[in-house]
Amino acid sequence: MTSTEPRASEFGRQLRRWRRQRGLSQLELAARAGTTPRHVSFLETGRSRPRIEMVLRLAGELDLLPREQNALLEAAGLRPVFPQRSLENSDMARFRQVIEALLEGHEPLPAAVIDRYGAVRSANKAFEGLTPGFVGLEPEELVDRFFGPGPLREALVNWEEAASVWLARQQFEARRTADARLEALIARAEQLIGPLPPRIGRDELPVVHSRIKAGEDVLELFTVVVRFDTANDVTLSELRVELMYPGNEAADRFFRVARPAT
């Protein structure tokens, strides 16, 4: 037995798991990746060692994100190809400036930078005013605050609908990434939420609005998400900028936003 066999076996297990999760046969994956079903079979059983080009082709056809592609490469005993740099890194300055411009330019409306796990990495003043204390909390703390009993849950008029939307989005991400921490966050949230009625939206609205009590008013807000979908950096690929917009006149007044002329 050589020292490379455990790594090859781990790669094979991961490849098989991803292939099955994507609902592909060995024949289908081989056709997409430009190889043979025999070679895919040998890779899964550890009888063949993959080259970096083949791992990346397979990972691309399996629609894996940079973090998961790196993990697949490392399982094959190969070096990861996607860097994971802090936003404070000098190489990220231009992208950091874009994010800051999005946040500042969205004032007086709320905007925030959210990571894969739902943690608020940074936000503008309007967002911090609407949800004080959220920036910098660990994802587990945010789940407890959002789904557990307390003022936030009481302020959300459509809390059950918002909870359903959060769960659906995170479950989609968990299926896409097989991220253990995401799965643990979902389990934590489901325990706090309890049974939910079937998700029923308001038929006249094309998107789900958050409906938040503010004194005598109910503010309706909807969110537009900006992503770096072509990012080759792990950190950047997992960030999203959430821009919130008013959905009714009460929210316009609250944020002092002029409605466009009709």
Secondary structure, DSSP 8 states (H G I E B T S, - for coil): --TTHHHHHHHHHHHHHHHHHTT--HHHHHHHHTS-HHHHHHHHHTSS---HHHHHHHHHHTT--HHHHHHHHHHTT----S----TTSGGGHHHHHHHHHHHHHTTTS-EEEE-TTS-EEEE-HHHHHHSTT-TT--HHHHHHHHHSSSHHHHHBTTHHHHHHHHHHHHHHHHHHH--HHHHHHHHHHHHHH---------TT-SS--EEEEETTEEEEEEEEEEE-TT--SHHHHT-EEEEEEE-SHHHHHHHT------
